[in-house]
Amino acid sequence: MHGVQEAMHARLRVSHLLSSAEIRPFSLPPTAIFLVHHLTDPLPGQMAANEAVRVRSQWETAVRQQLTQQLSQAARPEKGWLPSNAAAVLFSDEAEMLACLTLALHRGDARERWWWRRLLKQLHTASAFELWQKRPFHLPAIFHYLTHWQETETTLALFSSTETASMLAALVKTNDIPHFPVTWEQTAASSFELKQEAPILTA
């Protein structure tokens, strides 16, 4: 029991140290989302002294260099698709990530990718409808990406009329769009009338 408590204490201490560490890759844009599958300790045993309240600067620098190297080799979405063997993935912003996840959920292969499994666990989401319904602020930007990839109509066709109307109502309310006709018939006829020039919104 004592050993278990020591292990838990050690994990909590490491978590606290990492939360205060500056290990963001040097060239990572501020809106980007960067996910890494595996990271090795660049300086084993030198993360911090026992009494330290933050990690050593040398260790921070070594980790940032390692992450910067992985960033340069990270996979980027190609029309919403990412290679299954990617060791690291990079999204321009949250909307691009959500658009890619939407397609993966519709294809049924989201659970087969380590990055989607990790995100789905954090987002507490099991379907594309839940993903969109909980994040209406990002819908205009998600549609921007889907339109650019020519996936808008295919994606919308997979939602029921009730789901589409519900999401559109949330979109109108969240983005404060006045006098917008929230009906399935008008939505289907216009395909949301979203073009490639639609603005990208980021939180």
MOURDA-V467424 format. One record per pair of residues at least 12 apart in sequence whose ideal C-beta (glycine too) atoms are under 7 Angstrom apart, sorted by the first residue. I is the first residue (numbers start at 1). J is the second residue. D is the distance in Angstrom with one decimal. If there is no record, write none. Layout:
<<I J D> <I J D>>
This chain:
<<17 47 6.9> <17 48 5.7> <17 54 6.4> <17 55 5.1> <20 54 5.0> <21 54 6.9> <21 55 4.6> <21 60 5.4> <22 60 5.5> <23 60 5.8> <23 63 4.5> <23 64 5.3> <23 67 6.4> <24 64 7.0> <25 64 6.3> <25 67 4.4> <25 68 4.3> <25 71 4.5> <26 64 6.2> <26 68 5.0> <27 68 6.3> <27 71 6.5> <28 71 6.1> <31 92 6.8> <31 93 4.4> <31 202 5.2> <32 90 6.2> <32 91 6.5> <32 92 6.1> <32 93 6.8> <33 91 4.4> <33 94 6.3> <33 97 5.2> <34 71 6.1> <34 74 6.6> <34 90 5.3> <35 88 6.6> <35 89 5.1> <35 115 4.8> <35 118 7.0> <36 67 6.7> <36 70 5.6> <36 88 4.7> <37 87 5.2> <37 88 6.5> <37 114 5.4> <38 87 7.0> <39 66 6.7> <42 62 3.7> <42 63 5.8> <42 66 5.3> <43 58 6.6> <43 59 5.2> <43 62 5.2> <46 58 6.8> <46 59 5.6> <47 59 5.1> <70 87 7.0> <70 88 4.6> <71 90 6.7> <73 88 6.7> <74 88 4.1> <74 89 5.8> <74 90 4.0> <75 88 7.0> <75 89 5.0> <76 90 5.6> <77 91 6.9> <77 96 6.4> <77 100 5.1> <79 149 4.4> <80 99 6.2> <80 100 5.0> <80 103 4.4> <80 149 4.9> <80 151 6.1> <82 100 6.7> <84 112 6.9> <84 113 6.4> <89 115 5.1> <93 200 6.9> <93 202 4.7> <94 138 6.4> <94 202 6.4> <94 203 6.5> <95 138 5.0> <95 141 3.4> <95 142 5.3> <95 145 6.4> <95 200 6.2> <95 201 6.9> <95 202 6.6> <96 145 5.5> <98 131 6.4> <98 135 6.6> <98 138 5.7> <98 142 5.4> <99 142 4.7> <99 145 3.8> <99 146 5.5> <101 116 6.2> <101 119 6.5> <101 131 6.5> <102 128 4.8> <102 131 6.3> <102 142 6.8> <102 155 6.3> <103 151 6.2> <104 116 5.5> <105 127 6.3> <105 128 4.5> <106 128 5.9> <106 155 6.5> <106 158 5.5> <129 159 6.3> <129 163 4.9> <132 167 5.1> <133 166 6.5> <133 167 5.8> <133 170 6.2> <136 167 6.9> <136 170 3.9> <136 171 4.7> <136 174 4.1> <137 174 5.1> <137 175 6.8> <137 201 6.8> <137 203 6.5> <138 201 6.7> <139 167 7.0> <139 171 4.8> <140 175 6.9> <140 198 5.9> <140 199 6.7> <140 201 5.6> <141 200 4.6> <141 201 4.6> <141 202 6.9> <143 192 6.2> <143 194 4.4> <143 198 6.2> <144 198 4.4> <144 200 5.5> <147 194 5.4> <147 195 6.6> <147 196 5.4> <147 198 6.9> <148 196 5.5> <152 191 6.4> <152 194 6.6> <153 191 5.9> <156 191 6.8> <161 184 4.2> <164 184 5.9> <164 187 5.9> <165 182 6.5> <165 184 4.9> <168 182 5.3> <168 187 5.7> <169 182 5.0>>
